[in-house]
Amino acid sequence: MSVSVALIDFPRLQEQIAARLLAEYNADVHCVNHIEAAARLDTYNLALYFWPDSATDAAERWQQLRSHNSAAGVRMVIVTSESGKGVVERVLPAGMAADILVTPLQPHVVSRKLAALLGFRKDPPATRLDVQYINPFIEATTETFRQMAGMDCVRTGVSVRLDGSTKGFISGTMGLSGPAEGFVALTFEDSLARKIVCRMLQVQPGEETEDDIRDAVGELMNMIAGRAKAELVNTDHSFQLSLPTTIVGGPHTVGKVRGVPVMVISFAIAESDRFEIMVCLIPRRK
């Protein structure tokens, strides 16, 4: 599929950056000013308009572009600075731009957005589910829950997530470093976390405190990661542990290693209780 993209009123540096980002789509890039663009907007699949901080007529030029007959059906994106974005949001009605990209342009963000705007499907990176480091976390989780809470949990699936976003309300997370680096996180819904804590502390529901929940989730994470660490010693996925951190409130993000997908291991306790272990671990290059 051949696509044509207009870069309108772009400074030279931003023009070069945007053109490089568009190169992965084999886009036919046209660098034009707003007058040239207005006359033939309908020849482009996508138009990116640079909104400079200092230009007092930036809004007027944008309105002229949008009102031209050739603009019908063309997706138009504004590229500006963080402060310029604030101006754009104040002076333009919502929905006037297909998107607003903020400089400095971050390749992983811009590439994803351009793919969506151009109608390209960006598949997740191909990732081999490496049992060499996944299995120790599965075994560590089942053993820790059986020992600490008297609960049997079973793995229900392994999937890949492109970021550290969670589905749970409370998470325990730890940074991993050394021969391999990344993070590991244990994430629950609030109701399940309370049920587990009551079993661990041998108290009745409602007797647990918020501090009890935080401490217990952090300790579970510490024990699971410690067991997995012992299994992975002397392998390429050997790691050292940081102190556990507990995050409460959803949705939230537990960690990120740029360019590395997150392995999500799903578990079930009984039929209705579900939780996840998220592992992002990559050996350092030798």
Residue pairs with C-beta under 8 A, 6 or more apart in sequence:
1 119
1 120
2 26
2 28
3 25
3 26
3 27
3 28
3 45
3 46
3 118
4 27
4 28
4 30
4 43
4 44
4 45
4 46
5 22
5 27
5 28
5 29
5 30
5 44
5 45
5 46
5 47
5 48
5 118
6 30
6 32
6 37
6 41
6 44
6 46
6 47
6 48
7 15
7 18
7 19
7 29
7 30
7 31
7 32
7 48
7 50
8 32
8 33
8 34
8 37
8 47
8 48
8 49
8 50
8 65
9 33
9 34
9 49
9 50
9 52
9 61
10 18
10 31
10 48
10 50
10 79
11 50
11 52
14 50
14 79
14 103
14 105
15 31
17 105
18 29
18 48
18 79
18 105
18 110
19 29
19 31
21 105
21 107
21 110
21 111
21 114
22 29
22 114
24 111
25 114
25 115
25 118
25 120
27 118
30 44
34 49
34 61
34 64
34 65
37 44
37 47
37 65
38 64
38 65
38 68
38 70
38 71
39 68
39 70
40 70
41 47
41 65
41 68
41 70
41 71
41 74
42 70
42 71
42 72
42 73
42 74
43 70
44 74
45 74
45 75
45 118
46 74
46 75
46 76
46 77
46 114
46 117
46 118
47 65
47 74
47 75
47 76
47 77
48 76
48 77
48 78
48 79
48 101
49 61
49 62
49 65
49 76
49 77
49 78
49 79
50 79
50 80
51 58
51 62
51 78
51 79
51 80
51 84
51 87
51 88
52 58
52 80
52 84
53 80
53 81
53 83
53 84
53 87
55 61
59 91
59 92
62 78
62 92
62 96
65 71
65 76
66 76
66 96
75 98
75 117
76 97
76 98
77 97
77 98
77 99
77 100
77 101
77 117
78 88
78 97
78 99
78 100
78 101
79 100
79 101
79 102
79 103
79 105
80 87
80 88
80 100
80 101
80 102
80 103
81 102
81 103
82 102
85 100
85 102
88 97
88 100
89 100
98 117
99 113
99 117
101 109
101 110
101 113
108 258
108 259
111 122
112 122
115 121
115 122
124 160
124 162
124 261
125 259
125 261
127 160
127 261
127 263
129 158
129 160
129 263
130 237
132 232
132 235
132 236
132 237
133 180
133 228
133 232
133 235
133 237
133 279
133 281
134 158
134 263
134 265
134 279
136 227
136 228
136 231
136 232
137 184
137 224
137 228
137 265
137 277
137 279
138 155
138 265
138 277
139 227
139 228
139 231
140 223
140 224
140 225
140 226
140 227
140 228
140 231
141 153
141 186
141 224
141 265
141 267
141 277
142 152
142 153
142 154
142 155
142 267
143 227
144 220
144 223
144 224
144 227
145 151
145 152
145 153
145 196
145 220
145 269
146 152
148 200
148 219
148 220
148 223
149 196
149 199
149 200
150 199
151 196
151 199
151 269
152 269
153 267
153 268
153 269
153 275
154 267
154 268
155 265
155 266
155 267
156 266
156 267
156 268
156 274
157 265
157 266
158 263
158 264
158 265
158 266
159 263
159 264
159 266
160 261
160 262
160 263
160 264
161 261
161 262
161 264
161 278
162 261
162 262
163 253
163 256
163 262
164 183
164 185
164 253
164 254
164 255
164 256
164 262
164 278
164 280
165 251
165 252
165 253
166 185
166 187
166 250
166 251
166 252
166 253
166 254
166 276
166 278
167 187
167 250
167 251
167 276
168 187
168 188
168 189
168 250
168 275
168 276
169 188
169 189
169 190
169 193
169 248
169 249
169 250
170 187
170 188
170 189
170 190
170 193
170 213
170 214
170 217
170 246
170 247
170 248
170 249
171 185
171 186
171 187
171 188
171 217
171 246
171 247
171 252
171 254
172 185
172 186
172 187
172 217
172 218
172 220
172 221
172 222
172 244
172 245
172 246
172 247
173 183
173 184
173 185
173 186
173 221
173 244
173 245
173 246
173 247
173 254
173 255
174 183
174 184
174 185
174 221
174 222
174 225
174 241
174 242
174 243
174 244
174 245
175 182
175 183
175 241
175 242
175 255
176 182
176 183
176 184
176 225
176 239
176 240
176 241
176 242
176 281
177 239
177 240
177 242
178 238
178 239
178 240
179 236
179 237
179 238
179 239
179 283
179 284
180 232
180 236
180 237
180 238
180 239
180 281
180 282
180 283
180 284
181 239
181 257
181 281
181 282
181 284
182 239
182 255
182 257
182 260
182 279
182 280
182 281
182 282
183 254
183 255
183 256
183 257
183 278
183 279
183 280
184 221
184 224
184 225
184 228
184 277
184 278
184 279
184 280
184 281
185 221
185 254
185 255
185 277
185 278
186 217
186 220
186 221
186 224
186 275
186 276
186 277
186 278
187 254
187 275
187 276
187 277
187 278
188 196
188 217
188 275
189 274
189 275
192 269
192 273
192 274
192 275
193 213
193 216
193 217
194 205
194 208
194 213
195 205
195 273
196 216
196 220
197 208
197 212
197 213
197 216
197 217
198 204
198 205
198 207
198 208
200 216
201 208
201 212
201 216
214 246
214 248
215 246
217 246
218 244
218 245
218 246
219 244
221 244
222 241
222 244
224 277
225 241
225 244
226 241
229 238
229 239
229 240
229 241
232 238
232 239
236 283
237 281
237 283
239 281
247 254
254 278
255 278
255 280
256 280
257 280
257 282
260 280
260 282
261 280
262 278
262 279
262 280
263 278
263 279
263 280
263 281
264 276
264 277
264 278
265 276
265 277
265 278
265 279
266 274
266 275
266 276
267 274
267 275
267 276
267 277
268 274
269 275
